[in-house]
């Protein structure tokens, strides 16, 4: 059964606009993680979203560009703001499930193309 | 800064071959090492390794961790075309958010030819 529902699956956006990506988890989790995967590259952590506090951003990522909301323990959104073609990537959310069967589980991903 | 290096970056084999994928790491306060298979967008979990020398096995896939030499290998025996994917290695270490986070390697792209 799906653990994380992520949408949209893909989008093509005009430069200068913003896109909000949503992740819904089927159980309560403390931390949700947002990753970016640029073409031909590996996954890079953008930020960790903890319910009830501001997200913690990794070096190179700022809140003005990637605002995150975490209104409850099952939902989070990532907005990619004022987009440029360099933002064209796959964006993924992730949660920790367990240490044996699932590890960190990922949403189905959002493929963003900025034109 | 935490670092994960995978080799080779790409590999082409014939069906039935056995492959070994490598992952070396440098991480402060190592907690675990994970292997994922990525075919389209979402990585699919394969293994999570925390102890040295204990092999984890799932069907034709197996993996082992060496915490002294700081590396892990992922073996795939009797490869099939469905094994074609990017295999990602990640290490779990402490995060600035007070929990843990994953640092990923660049991946090994495996292509299995019929």
Backbone of each chain as ProteinMPNN parsed JSONL, in Angstrom:
{"seq_chain_A": "XXXXXXXXXXXXXXXXXXXXXXXXXXXXXXXXXXXXXXXXXXXXXXXXXXXXXXXXXXXXXXXXXXXXXXXXXXXXXXXXXXXXXXXXXXXXXXXXXXXXXXXXXXXXXXXXXXX", "coords_chain_A": {"N_chain_A": [[0.844, -1.184, 0.0], [0.417, 2.306, -0.626], [2.524, 4.613, 0.954], [3.239, 7.296, 0.918], [1.638, 9.875, -0.693], [2.215, 11.801, -3.421], [1.931, 14.867, -5.149], [1.895, 17.407, -7.752], [2.428, 14.843, -10.282], [3.951, 15.529, -12.452], [4.968, 18.588, -14.052], [4.938, 21.372, -16.251], [6.291, 24.487, -16.269], [6.199, 28.072, -16.499], [8.985, 30.29, -16.545], [9.692, 32.297, -13.681], [7.334, 31.866, -12.36], [5.581, 30.076, -9.686], [5.502, 26.867, -8.087], [3.681, 24.568, -6.187], [4.252, 21.676, -4.366], [2.8, 18.757, -3.07], [2.748, 16.511, -0.291], [1.302, 13.721, 1.15], [1.086, 11.699, 3.92], [0.422, 8.363, 5.086], [0.399, 7.897, 7.764], [1.17, 9.276, 11.007], [4.071, 11.232, 11.207], [7.164, 12.441, 12.496], [9.287, 13.839, 11.223], [9.639, 15.137, 7.939], [11.204, 14.894, 4.806], [12.635, 16.778, 2.178], [13.794, 16.446, -1.107], [15.907, 17.189, -3.918], [16.538, 16.242, -7.257], [18.582, 16.862, -9.687], [18.917, 16.783, -13.295], [20.627, 13.885, -14.257], [21.997, 13.764, -11.899], [22.555, 12.953, -8.376], [20.45, 12.505, -5.443], [19.742, 15.369, -3.526], [19.487, 16.759, -0.36], [17.057, 19.123, 0.449], [15.638, 20.293, 2.616], [14.557, 19.711, 6.006], [11.465, 19.025, 7.369], [9.727, 19.752, 10.202], [6.958, 19.237, 12.18], [5.258, 21.995, 13.506], [7.378, 23.689, 13.772], [9.815, 25.823, 12.172], [11.14, 24.831, 9.008], [14.288, 23.148, 8.565], [16.925, 24.143, 6.655], [19.244, 22.993, 4.202], [22.671, 23.684, 3.342], [22.965, 26.052, 0.794], [20.345, 26.163, 0.085], [17.453, 28.151, 0.489], [14.853, 29.677, 2.442], [13.224, 31.563, 1.191], [13.262, 30.856, -1.46], [12.489, 28.182, -1.454], [9.992, 27.728, 0.165], [8.468, 25.957, 2.838], [5.713, 24.181, 4.127], [4.252, 22.713, 7.045], [1.7, 21.697, 8.25], [0.51, 19.71, 9.822], [0.961, 16.368, 11.22], [0.883, 14.626, 9.093], [1.157, 15.789, 6.62], [2.765, 17.841, 4.139], [4.038, 20.643, 2.295], [6.045, 21.763, -0.428], [7.201, 24.632, -1.934], [8.362, 25.798, -4.995], [9.795, 28.674, -5.827], [9.586, 31.607, -7.935], [10.618, 30.515, -10.432], [13.324, 29.244, -12.431], [14.961, 27.945, -15.404], [16.991, 26.376, -14.293], [15.873, 25.205, -12.117], [14.606, 22.986, -12.993], [13.965, 19.757, -12.288], [13.704, 16.61, -10.516], [11.598, 16.422, -7.787], [11.374, 15.195, -4.518], [9.663, 13.834, -1.726], [10.176, 12.444, 1.539], [10.001, 10.007, 4.166], [10.938, 8.525, 7.3], [10.523, 5.091, 7.937], [11.038, 2.369, 8.977], [13.668, 0.178, 10.21], [14.141, -2.189, 8.985], [12.377, -3.24, 6.897], [11.599, -1.134, 5.207], [13.091, 1.231, 5.499], [13.983, 4.551, 4.726], [11.297, 5.931, 3.129], [10.11, 6.98, -0.072], [8.129, 9.499, -1.704], [6.256, 9.454, -4.806], [7.4, 11.26, -6.494], [7.958, 14.392, -8.228], [8.207, 15.592, -11.379], [9.626, 18.359, -12.593], [9.608, 20.771, -15.094], [10.984, 23.686, -16.266], [10.272, 26.309, -18.378]], "CA_chain_A": [[0.0, 0.0, 0.0], [1.196, 3.522, -0.736], [2.775, 5.295, 2.207], [3.262, 8.72, 0.649], [1.013, 10.31, -1.922], [2.84, 13.054, -3.815], [1.407, 15.431, -6.385], [1.61, 16.69, -8.999], [3.435, 13.899, -10.758], [4.819, 16.302, -13.322], [4.424, 19.867, -14.484], [5.772, 22.253, -17.064], [5.956, 25.809, -15.75], [6.882, 29.222, -17.072], [9.935, 30.912, -15.637], [9.147, 33.39, -12.894], [6.151, 31.436, -11.614], [5.841, 29.197, -8.543], [4.788, 25.586, -8.066], [3.606, 23.936, -4.866], [4.217, 20.212, -4.386], [2.184, 18.275, -1.837], [2.954, 15.135, 0.131], [0.389, 13.247, 2.183], [1.567, 10.426, 4.464], [-0.717, 7.622, 5.616], [0.496, 7.795, 9.214], [1.827, 10.451, 11.565], [5.531, 11.176, 11.254], [7.724, 13.665, 13.057], [10.095, 14.547, 10.232], [9.509, 14.865, 6.512], [12.406, 15.365, 4.121], [12.446, 17.173, 0.778], [15.002, 16.276, -1.9], [15.93, 17.569, -5.322], [17.44, 15.459, -8.099], [18.777, 17.518, -10.971], [19.157, 15.798, -14.358], [21.905, 13.185, -14.238], [22.652, 13.895, -10.59], [21.923, 12.181, -7.311], [19.513, 13.238, -4.607], [20.305, 16.351, -2.601], [18.499, 17.171, 0.629], [16.755, 20.552, 0.473], [15.283, 20.72, 3.969], [13.823, 18.796, 6.884], [10.265, 19.704, 7.869], [9.273, 19.243, 11.49], [5.674, 19.858, 12.475], [5.216, 22.952, 14.608], [8.535, 24.588, 13.775], [10.284, 26.138, 10.818], [11.979, 23.804, 8.399], [15.739, 23.336, 8.613], [17.407, 24.104, 5.277], [20.633, 22.622, 3.97], [23.494, 24.716, 2.72], [22.652, 26.278, -0.615], [18.888, 26.266, -0.083], [16.92, 29.195, 1.366], [13.406, 29.625, 2.642], [12.528, 32.423, 0.229], [13.196, 30.139, -2.725], [11.82, 26.897, -1.239], [9.202, 27.724, 1.398], [7.886, 24.659, 3.202], [4.713, 24.194, 5.185], [4.059, 21.417, 7.714], [0.594, 22.054, 9.143], [0.194, 18.612, 10.746], [1.944, 15.28, 11.215], [0.732, 13.761, 7.926], [1.113, 16.569, 5.38], [3.74, 18.911, 3.943], [4.174, 21.176, 0.95], [7.26, 22.472, -0.836], [6.974, 25.535, -3.049], [9.528, 26.256, -5.74], [9.376, 30.038, -6.125], [10.303, 32.403, -8.945], [11.378, 29.442, -11.068], [14.178, 29.417, -13.602], [15.235, 26.619, -15.983], [17.889, 25.605, -13.421], [15.047, 24.495, -11.141], [14.084, 21.771, -13.613], [14.486, 18.646, -11.492], [12.72, 15.787, -9.82], [11.493, 16.761, -6.366], [10.889, 14.024, -3.794], [9.536, 13.893, -0.28], [10.583, 11.171, 2.144], [9.841, 9.844, 5.613], [11.535, 7.315, 7.85], [9.501, 4.127, 8.354], [11.59, 1.379, 9.909], [15.065, -0.128, 9.913], [14.27, -3.512, 8.37], [11.623, -3.528, 5.676], [11.303, 0.017, 4.353], [14.054, 2.318, 5.624], [13.357, 5.828, 4.387], [10.424, 5.723, 1.969], [9.963, 8.182, -0.875], [6.959, 9.723, -2.523], [6.416, 9.05, -6.208], [8.216, 12.252, -7.183], [7.394, 15.413, -9.115], [9.167, 15.999, -12.419], [9.359, 19.76, -12.933], [10.339, 21.36, -16.217], [10.754, 25.135, -16.325], [10.571, 26.77, -19.745]], "C_chain_A": [[0.883, 1.24, 0.0], [1.322, 4.17, 0.628], [2.672, 6.798, 2.024], [2.602, 8.987, -0.698], [1.581, 11.686, -2.266], [2.206, 13.551, -5.106], [1.787, 16.891, -6.522], [2.731, 15.73, -9.375], [4.438, 14.601, -11.667], [4.149, 17.614, -13.661], [5.453, 20.586, -15.343], [5.354, 23.674, -16.722], [6.761, 26.892, -16.466], [7.857, 29.796, -16.056], [9.288, 32.098, -14.929], [7.919, 33.019, -12.092], [6.566, 30.527, -10.459], [5.008, 27.936, -8.669], [4.818, 25.032, -6.648], [3.396, 22.438, -5.02], [3.691, 19.741, -3.034], [2.563, 16.835, -1.559], [2.043, 14.813, 1.309], [0.856, 11.868, 2.631], [0.407, 9.708, 5.144], [-0.624, 7.356, 7.11], [1.271, 9.01, 9.725], [3.335, 10.242, 11.636], [6.054, 12.5, 11.778], [8.419, 14.487, 11.977], [9.679, 14.158, 8.819], [10.674, 15.554, 5.818], [12.053, 15.706, 2.677], [13.786, 17.131, 0.06], [14.8, 16.842, -3.3], [16.91, 16.647, -6.06], [17.514, 16.138, -9.456], [19.153, 16.481, -12.018], [20.555, 15.2, -14.291], [22.629, 13.223, -12.916], [21.954, 13.017, -9.554], [21.002, 13.073, -6.482], [20.259, 14.155, -3.652], [19.205, 16.798, -1.653], [18.328, 18.686, 0.591], [16.543, 21.002, 1.916], [14.574, 19.589, 4.7], [12.668, 19.576, 7.5], [9.763, 19.013, 9.117], [7.982, 19.975, 11.847], [5.783, 20.79, 13.668], [6.419, 23.852, 14.695], [8.95, 24.848, 12.341], [11.173, 25.013, 10.299], [13.453, 24.168, 8.54], [16.295, 23.122, 7.22], [18.879, 23.735, 5.235], [21.358, 23.768, 3.278], [23.153, 24.831, 1.234], [21.171, 26.407, -0.903], [18.34, 27.262, 0.938], [15.397, 29.177, 1.362], [12.654, 30.463, 1.615], [12.332, 31.714, -1.105], [12.363, 28.85, -2.601], [11.016, 26.91, 0.071], [8.499, 26.385, 1.593], [6.821, 24.892, 4.265], [4.576, 22.792, 5.759], [2.942, 21.616, 8.731], [0.203, 20.965, 10.136], [1.171, 17.467, 10.523], [1.821, 14.347, 10.013], [0.88, 14.503, 6.595], [2.222, 17.61, 5.35], [3.677, 19.397, 2.505], [5.524, 21.842, 0.791], [6.881, 23.351, -2.014], [8.307, 25.884, -3.686], [9.137, 27.623, -6.304], [10.218, 30.671, -7.212], [11.219, 31.492, -9.775], [12.195, 29.91, -12.265], [14.443, 28.03, -14.178], [16.14, 25.75, -15.117], [17.124, 24.85, -12.341], [14.421, 23.228, -11.719], [14.752, 20.566, -12.961], [13.337, 17.711, -11.152], [12.759, 16.178, -8.35], [10.805, 15.59, -5.649], [10.729, 14.341, -2.312], [9.812, 12.495, 0.274], [10.289, 11.191, 3.632], [10.568, 8.581, 6.038], [10.427, 6.377, 8.304], [10.035, 3.122, 9.373], [12.969, 0.976, 9.44], [15.222, -1.465, 9.195], [13.641, -3.6, 6.993], [11.553, -2.34, 4.716], [12.311, 1.147, 4.433], [13.368, 3.662, 5.51], [12.571, 5.605, 3.096], [10.205, 7.051, 1.262], [8.583, 8.269, -1.512], [7.277, 9.405, -3.975], [7.156, 10.079, -7.049], [7.419, 13.189, -8.072], [8.471, 15.824, -10.103], [8.778, 17.388, -12.887], [10.246, 20.197, -14.086], [9.971, 22.832, -16.283], [11.197, 25.637, -17.702], [10.555, 28.292, -19.821]], "O_chain_A": [[1.977, 1.225, 0.564], [0.346, 4.266, 1.372], [2.096, 7.497, 2.857], [2.969, 8.394, -1.713], [1.442, 12.629, -1.487], [1.971, 12.78, -6.036], [1.986, 17.565, -5.511], [3.84, 15.807, -8.844], [5.631, 14.295, -11.646], [2.928, 17.748, -13.573], [6.662, 20.425, -15.177], [4.184, 24.027, -16.869], [7.858, 26.647, -16.968], [7.591, 29.791, -14.854], [8.455, 32.805, -15.496], [7.5, 33.785, -11.224], [7.75, 30.243, -10.274], [3.941, 27.94, -9.283], [5.861, 25.03, -5.994], [2.482, 21.99, -5.713], [4.086, 20.256, -1.988], [2.685, 16.029, -2.482], [2.013, 15.522, 2.314], [1.005, 10.966, 1.807], [-0.482, 10.345, 5.709], [-1.474, 6.663, 7.669], [1.947, 9.69, 8.953], [3.806, 9.193, 12.076], [5.463, 13.553, 11.536], [8.167, 15.683, 11.836], [9.401, 12.991, 8.541], [11.078, 16.655, 6.194], [11.268, 15.006, 2.037], [14.778, 17.69, 0.528], [13.677, 16.957, -3.792], [17.976, 16.319, -5.541], [16.607, 16.0, -10.277], [19.655, 15.411, -11.674], [21.548, 15.927, -14.271], [23.765, 12.76, -12.82], [20.91, 12.421, -9.819], [20.808, 14.248, -6.794], [21.265, 13.776, -3.052], [18.116, 17.174, -2.089], [19.298, 19.438, 0.685], [17.17, 21.952, 2.385], [14.066, 18.646, 4.093], [12.862, 20.646, 8.077], [9.416, 17.832, 9.092], [7.935, 21.204, 11.816], [6.329, 20.425, 14.709], [6.497, 24.696, 15.587], [8.493, 24.178, 11.414], [11.863, 24.34, 11.063], [13.813, 25.342, 8.623], [16.153, 22.037, 6.656], [19.657, 24.111, 6.111], [20.75, 24.68, 2.717], [23.066, 23.831, 0.521], [20.784, 26.729, -2.027], [18.713, 27.225, 2.11], [14.756, 28.725, 0.413], [11.55, 30.097, 1.213], [11.342, 31.95, -1.798], [11.631, 28.481, -3.519], [11.343, 26.163, 0.994], [8.008, 25.771, 0.646], [7.002, 25.694, 5.182], [4.759, 21.802, 5.051], [3.198, 21.695, 9.932], [-0.375, 21.262, 11.181], [2.102, 17.586, 9.726], [2.57, 13.376, 9.912], [0.74, 13.887, 5.538], [2.581, 18.188, 6.376], [3.306, 18.645, 1.603], [6.076, 22.406, 1.735], [6.303, 22.868, -2.988], [9.267, 26.224, -2.994], [8.254, 27.719, -7.157], [11.388, 30.337, -7.398], [12.435, 31.68, -9.809], [11.817, 30.825, -12.996], [14.178, 27.031, -13.51], [16.073, 24.523, -15.191], [17.676, 23.946, -11.713], [13.77, 22.477, -10.993], [15.964, 20.383, -13.074], [12.173, 17.978, -11.453], [13.829, 16.255, -7.746], [9.792, 15.068, -6.115], [11.559, 15.03, -1.72], [9.696, 11.497, -0.437], [10.32, 12.239, 4.276], [10.788, 7.677, 5.231], [9.492, 6.805, 8.979], [9.537, 3.04, 10.496], [13.399, 1.397, 8.367], [16.339, -1.835, 8.832], [14.299, -3.992, 6.029], [11.456, -2.546, 3.507], [12.384, 1.958, 3.509], [12.317, 3.895, 6.108], [13.121, 5.145, 2.096], [10.125, 8.104, 1.894], [7.954, 7.255, -1.818], [8.422, 9.122, -4.326], [7.504, 9.804, -8.197], [6.361, 12.838, -8.594], [9.519, 16.34, -9.715], [7.73, 17.575, -13.504], [11.464, 20.021, -14.062], [8.793, 23.185, -16.349], [12.332, 25.42, -18.128], [10.784, 28.859, -20.889]]}, "seq_chain_B": "XXXXXXXXXXXXXXXXXXXXXXXXXXXXXXXXXXXXXXXXXXXXXXXXXXXXXXXXXXXXXXXXXXXXXXXXXXXXXXXXXXXXXXXXXXXXXXXXXXXXXXXXXXXXXXXXXX", "coords_chain_B": {"N_chain_B": [[32.516, 17.402, 5.709], [30.005, 15.104, 4.815], [30.476, 12.243, 2.715], [29.839, 10.225, -0.105], [30.799, 7.718, -2.251], [30.301, 6.083, -5.23], [30.976, 3.214, -7.239], [31.183, 1.105, -10.182], [30.334, 4.038, -12.212], [28.705, 3.472, -14.297], [27.491, 0.492, -15.881], [27.422, -2.227, -18.035], [25.937, -5.264, -18.648], [25.359, -8.74, -19.516], [22.355, -10.651, -19.55], [22.02, -12.928, -16.877], [24.572, -12.638, -15.917], [26.67, -11.941, -13.04], [26.838, -9.174, -10.871], [28.732, -6.695, -9.108], [28.354, -3.973, -7.097], [29.818, -1.021, -5.82], [30.313, 0.922, -2.841], [31.705, 3.503, -1.122], [32.384, 5.419, 1.83], [32.517, 8.475, 3.754], [31.663, 9.636, 6.738], [30.489, 11.55, 9.421], [29.798, 10.296, 12.571], [28.407, 7.854, 11.811], [25.385, 6.102, 11.091], [23.834, 4.287, 9.612], [23.807, 2.46, 6.489], [22.302, 2.626, 3.338], [20.75, 1.008, 0.548], [19.281, 1.69, -2.586], [17.017, 1.221, -5.351], [16.512, 2.85, -8.354], [14.252, 3.401, -10.77], [12.446, 5.02, -12.225], [11.28, 7.705, -11.054], [10.939, 7.63, -8.169], [13.055, 6.408, -5.626], [13.433, 3.002, -4.685], [13.409, 1.124, -1.759], [16.003, -1.097, -0.846], [17.985, -2.306, 0.981], [18.955, -1.865, 4.419], [21.763, -1.287, 6.286], [23.491, -1.828, 9.238], [25.339, -3.143, 10.813], [28.64, -4.484, 10.753], [29.791, -7.005, 8.504], [27.543, -8.627, 8.425], [25.532, -10.236, 6.261], [22.918, -9.076, 4.214], [20.064, -10.293, 2.578], [17.996, -10.615, -0.279], [16.213, -12.399, -2.29], [17.769, -12.471, -5.351], [19.498, -10.503, -4.713], [22.037, -9.187, -2.621], [23.783, -7.79, 0.187], [26.514, -6.284, 1.95], [28.258, -4.85, 4.697], [31.19, -3.069, 5.602], [32.431, -1.689, 8.27], [34.882, -0.998, 9.209], [36.579, -0.607, 7.035], [35.02, 1.167, 5.739], [33.058, 0.745, 3.633], [30.615, -0.626, 1.364], [29.111, -3.357, -0.412], [26.955, -4.233, -3.101], [25.511, -7.022, -4.35], [24.308, -8.594, -7.26], [22.972, -11.442, -8.486], [22.646, -13.669, -11.319], [21.549, -11.819, -13.271], [18.75, -9.957, -14.588], [16.77, -8.444, -17.223], [15.018, -6.748, -15.994], [16.432, -5.802, -13.869], [17.737, -3.603, -14.68], [18.557, -0.352, -13.937], [19.154, 2.597, -11.915], [21.301, 2.322, -9.227], [21.37, 3.365, -5.997], [23.385, 4.44, -3.328], [23.279, 5.326, 0.064], [24.182, 7.115, 3.019], [23.384, 7.297, 6.456], [23.357, 9.877, 8.698], [23.868, 12.284, 11.379], [21.681, 15.16, 11.418], [21.261, 18.722, 10.838], [18.864, 19.367, 11.853], [18.491, 18.102, 14.142], [17.876, 15.46, 13.952], [18.187, 12.664, 11.865], [19.725, 12.282, 8.638], [19.943, 11.526, 5.12], [22.749, 11.055, 3.022], [23.504, 10.925, -0.307], [25.143, 8.895, -2.798], [26.358, 9.228, -6.225], [25.286, 7.242, -7.712], [25.016, 4.081, -9.486], [24.596, 3.252, -12.758], [23.018, 0.588, -14.056], [22.835, -1.524, -16.781], [21.192, -4.159, -18.244], [21.595, -6.438, -20.714], [19.674, -8.359, -22.987]], "CA_chain_B": [[31.289, 17.156, 4.946], [29.789, 13.692, 4.512], [30.793, 11.933, 1.32], [29.523, 8.858, -0.532], [31.346, 7.516, -3.596], [29.902, 4.803, -5.799], [31.661, 2.794, -8.454], [31.404, 2.069, -11.247], [29.211, 4.94, -12.446], [27.792, 2.748, -15.174], [27.877, -0.896, -16.077], [26.572, -2.946, -18.973], [26.176, -6.703, -18.528], [24.392, -9.599, -20.185], [21.478, -11.421, -18.664], [22.658, -14.095, -16.28], [25.831, -12.263, -15.268], [26.658, -11.466, -11.656], [27.465, -7.856, -10.771], [29.037, -6.169, -7.775], [28.373, -2.521, -7.055], [30.607, -0.593, -4.67], [29.977, 2.181, -2.198], [32.576, 3.882, -0.008], [31.804, 6.599, 2.476], [33.125, 9.182, 4.878], [30.553, 10.33, 7.388], [30.639, 11.761, 10.857], [28.748, 9.637, 13.361], [27.669, 6.936, 10.939], [24.324, 5.348, 11.751], [23.488, 3.153, 8.761], [23.999, 2.611, 5.044], [21.111, 2.132, 2.644], [20.776, 0.822, -0.895], [18.013, 1.911, -3.262], [16.916, 1.018, -6.795], [15.714, 3.929, -8.934], [13.931, 3.114, -12.171], [11.851, 6.207, -12.843], [11.493, 8.865, -10.192], [11.069, 7.349, -6.74], [13.924, 5.3, -5.219], [12.789, 1.897, -3.965], [14.303, 0.618, -0.726], [16.513, -2.47, -0.956], [18.574, -2.769, 2.237], [19.531, -0.939, 5.396], [22.833, -2.027, 6.94], [24.032, -1.118, 10.386], [26.411, -3.916, 11.452], [29.652, -5.022, 9.849], [29.955, -8.435, 8.287], [26.291, -9.386, 8.388], [24.97, -10.108, 4.928], [21.464, -9.011, 4.061], [19.769, -10.978, 1.319], [16.608, -10.605, -0.736], [16.212, -13.027, -3.602], [19.082, -12.497, -6.035], [20.283, -9.371, -4.253], [22.608, -9.282, -1.284], [24.64, -6.653, 0.494], [27.276, -6.407, 3.182], [28.872, -3.59, 5.138], [32.462, -3.145, 6.324], [32.539, -0.406, 8.957], [36.29, -0.685, 9.444], [37.121, -0.063, 5.787], [34.053, 2.191, 5.311], [32.46, 0.505, 2.336], [29.589, -1.655, 1.241], [28.895, -3.856, -1.761], [25.644, -4.786, -3.458], [25.654, -8.07, -5.355], [23.111, -9.079, -7.947], [23.308, -12.652, -9.229], [21.728, -14.061, -12.392], [20.852, -10.575, -13.609], [17.641, -9.969, -15.545], [16.591, -7.104, -17.801], [14.297, -5.945, -15.007], [17.376, -5.226, -12.903], [18.262, -2.358, -15.25], [18.135, 0.769, -13.095], [20.233, 3.261, -11.188], [21.374, 1.852, -7.843], [21.85, 4.457, -5.156], [23.871, 4.169, -1.98], [23.123, 6.49, 0.935], [24.556, 6.897, 4.415], [22.561, 8.015, 7.422], [24.139, 10.536, 9.73], [23.102, 13.322, 12.068], [21.294, 16.322, 10.633], [21.185, 19.984, 11.545], [17.518, 19.496, 12.42], [18.442, 17.343, 15.39], [17.505, 14.054, 13.732], [19.125, 12.037, 10.952], [19.475, 12.558, 7.238], [20.667, 10.685, 4.173], [23.634, 11.621, 2.007], [23.487, 9.963, -1.407], [26.145, 8.849, -3.837], [25.856, 9.597, -7.554], [24.58, 6.104, -8.28], [25.567, 3.236, -10.549], [23.579, 2.913, -13.763], [23.178, -0.787, -14.521], [22.05, -1.906, -17.957], [21.27, -5.594, -18.477], [21.247, -6.71, -22.113], [19.155, -9.738, -23.143]], "C_chain_B": [[31.192, 15.66, 4.609], [29.944, 13.42, 3.023], [30.485, 10.48, 1.033], [29.974, 8.711, -1.976], [30.975, 6.134, -4.088], [30.714, 4.495, -7.049], [31.172, 1.415, -8.876], [30.209, 3.003, -11.395], [28.21, 4.312, -13.405], [28.381, 1.398, -15.512], [26.895, -1.528, -17.052], [26.934, -4.427, -18.902], [25.136, -7.452, -19.338], [23.55, -10.335, -19.15], [22.202, -12.653, -18.154], [23.973, -13.783, -15.591], [25.592, -11.914, -13.805], [27.391, -10.139, -11.595], [27.696, -7.493, -9.308], [29.154, -4.662, -7.873], [29.012, -2.083, -5.746], [30.164, 0.756, -4.144], [30.959, 2.418, -1.059], [32.084, 5.194, 0.576], [32.739, 7.195, 3.522], [31.987, 9.956, 5.516], [30.831, 10.425, 8.874], [29.482, 11.081, 11.573], [27.816, 8.798, 12.495], [26.588, 6.209, 11.737], [23.946, 4.108, 10.93], [23.83, 3.478, 7.323], [22.816, 1.962, 4.354], [21.387, 1.998, 1.154], [19.37, 0.991, -1.445], [18.148, 1.581, -4.747], [16.024, 2.124, -7.338], [15.504, 3.647, -10.417], [13.342, 4.325, -12.865], [12.146, 7.419, -11.977], [11.804, 8.469, -8.751], [12.042, 6.207, -6.475], [13.127, 4.265, -4.421], [13.798, 1.292, -3.008], [14.708, -0.823, -0.998], [16.984, -2.985, 0.396], [18.969, -1.589, 3.112], [20.517, -1.736, 6.225], [23.374, -1.2, 8.093], [25.24, -1.831, 10.991], [27.364, -4.468, 10.416], [29.52, -6.522, 9.712], [28.685, -9.247, 8.233], [25.645, -9.152, 7.031], [23.453, -10.019, 4.995], [21.142, -9.532, 2.655], [18.282, -10.857, 1.014], [16.601, -11.146, -2.151], [17.608, -13.078, -4.186], [19.996, -11.366, -5.587], [20.813, -9.638, -2.853], [23.548, -8.109, -1.08], [25.336, -6.886, 1.824], [28.003, -5.101, 3.447], [30.177, -3.882, 5.863], [32.703, -1.786, 6.975], [33.972, -0.031, 9.289], [36.892, -0.022, 8.214], [36.178, 0.952, 5.15], [33.561, 1.954, 3.885], [31.391, -0.566, 2.43], [29.559, -2.126, -0.207], [27.465, -4.368, -1.897], [25.889, -5.78, -4.582], [24.304, -8.416, -5.961], [23.545, -10.297, -8.769], [22.253, -12.92, -10.299], [20.885, -12.881, -12.851], [19.79, -10.783, -14.684], [17.473, -8.561, -16.095], [15.846, -6.186, -16.84], [15.184, -5.365, -13.922], [17.972, -3.922, -13.419], [17.672, -1.166, -14.504], [19.384, 1.501, -12.634], [20.17, 2.774, -9.742], [22.074, 2.918, -7.009], [22.277, 3.929, -3.794], [23.723, 5.446, -1.172], [23.598, 6.139, 2.335], [23.715, 7.812, 5.301], [23.474, 8.574, 8.505], [23.329, 11.645, 10.357], [22.818, 14.52, 11.169], [21.302, 17.573, 11.502], [19.85, 20.192, 12.227], [17.383, 18.699, 13.709], [17.977, 15.915, 15.214], [18.586, 13.44, 12.846], [18.754, 12.376, 9.52], [20.321, 11.634, 6.391], [21.524, 11.535, 3.254], [23.808, 10.571, 0.93], [24.753, 10.043, -2.238], [25.519, 9.17, -5.187], [25.117, 8.45, -8.239], [25.397, 5.337, -9.302], [24.426, 2.892, -11.494], [23.886, 1.537, -14.336], [22.261, -1.032, -15.705], [22.266, -3.388, -18.2], [20.733, -5.878, -19.874], [20.75, -8.147, -22.238], [20.172, -10.641, -23.828]], "O_chain_B": [[32.164, 15.042, 4.177], [29.592, 14.248, 2.183], [30.824, 9.599, 1.823], [29.572, 9.497, -2.834], [31.291, 5.131, -3.448], [31.087, 5.389, -7.809], [30.78, 0.621, -8.02], [29.174, 2.781, -10.766], [27.012, 4.587, -13.333], [29.591, 1.185, -15.442], [25.682, -1.379, -16.909], [28.094, -4.798, -19.075], [24.15, -6.87, -19.791], [23.99, -10.597, -18.031], [22.905, -13.334, -18.901], [24.445, -14.569, -14.77], [24.468, -11.632, -13.389], [28.452, -9.989, -12.2], [26.97, -7.919, -8.41], [29.961, -4.14, -8.643], [28.785, -2.687, -4.697], [29.703, 1.617, -4.893], [31.035, 1.615, -0.13], [31.44, 5.986, -0.112], [33.608, 6.527, 4.082], [31.409, 10.843, 4.886], [31.343, 9.492, 9.492], [28.32, 11.274, 11.214], [26.604, 9.013, 12.459], [26.805, 5.766, 12.865], [23.761, 3.021, 11.479], [24.109, 4.627, 6.981], [22.38, 0.877, 4.739], [22.152, 2.768, 0.574], [18.397, 0.509, -0.866], [19.235, 1.65, -5.321], [14.911, 2.323, -6.851], [16.447, 3.653, -11.209], [13.715, 4.622, -14.0], [13.166, 8.082, -12.162], [12.801, 8.91, -8.179], [11.876, 5.129, -7.044], [12.273, 4.605, -3.602], [14.922, 0.982, -3.402], [13.874, -1.662, -1.337], [16.459, -3.975, 0.907], [19.268, -0.493, 2.637], [20.151, -2.756, 6.81], [23.677, -0.017, 7.937], [26.08, -1.187, 11.62], [26.949, -4.872, 9.329], [29.185, -7.224, 10.667], [28.743, -10.457, 8.013], [25.262, -8.033, 6.69], [22.794, -10.766, 5.718], [21.848, -9.248, 1.687], [17.43, -10.977, 1.894], [16.942, -10.438, -3.098], [18.521, -13.655, -3.594], [21.141, -11.279, -6.03], [20.135, -10.231, -2.014], [24.044, -7.513, -2.036], [24.828, -7.584, 2.702], [28.32, -4.349, 2.525], [30.262, -4.828, 6.645], [33.129, -0.842, 6.31], [34.254, 1.122, 9.615], [37.608, 0.974, 8.31], [36.511, 1.538, 4.12], [33.636, 2.843, 3.036], [31.278, -1.296, 3.415], [29.935, -1.387, -1.117], [26.86, -4.862, -0.946], [26.412, -5.422, -5.638], [23.295, -8.516, -5.262], [24.396, -10.179, -9.65], [21.116, -12.459, -10.197], [19.655, -12.936, -12.822], [19.907, -11.646, -15.554], [17.969, -7.597, -15.513], [16.03, -4.97, -16.877], [14.739, -4.527, -13.138], [18.642, -3.21, -12.671], [16.455, -0.991, -14.444], [20.51, 1.093, -12.918], [19.113, 2.809, -9.112], [23.208, 3.311, -7.284], [21.611, 3.084, -3.197], [24.012, 6.534, -1.67], [23.438, 5.005, 2.786], [23.388, 8.941, 4.935], [24.247, 7.853, 9.135], [22.215, 11.924, 9.915], [23.604, 14.852, 10.281], [21.343, 17.497, 12.73], [19.704, 21.076, 13.071], [16.304, 18.627, 14.297], [17.709, 15.222, 16.195], [19.774, 13.679, 13.062], [17.608, 12.716, 9.227], [21.286, 11.036, 6.867], [21.1, 12.585, 2.772], [24.215, 9.446, 1.219], [25.361, 11.105, -2.372], [24.308, 9.361, -5.29], [24.411, 8.658, -9.225], [26.335, 5.862, -9.901], [23.418, 2.315, -11.087], [24.893, 1.349, -15.019], [21.058, -0.779, -15.637], [23.405, -3.83, -18.347], [19.574, -5.598, -20.18], [21.342, -9.057, -21.658], [19.905, -11.824, -24.038]]}, "name": "protein", "num_of_chains": 2, "seq": "XXXXXXXXXXXXXXXXXXXXXXXXXXXXXXXXXXXXXXXXXXXXXXXXXXXXXXXXXXXXXXXXXXXXXXXXXXXXXXXXXXXXXXXXXXXXXXXXXXXXXXXXXXXXXXXXXXXXXXXXXXXXXXXXXXXXXXXXXXXXXXXXXXXXXXXXXXXXXXXXXXXXXXXXXXXXXXXXXXXXXXXXXXXXXXXXXXXXXXXXXXXXXXXXXXXXXXXXXXXXXXXXXXXXX"}
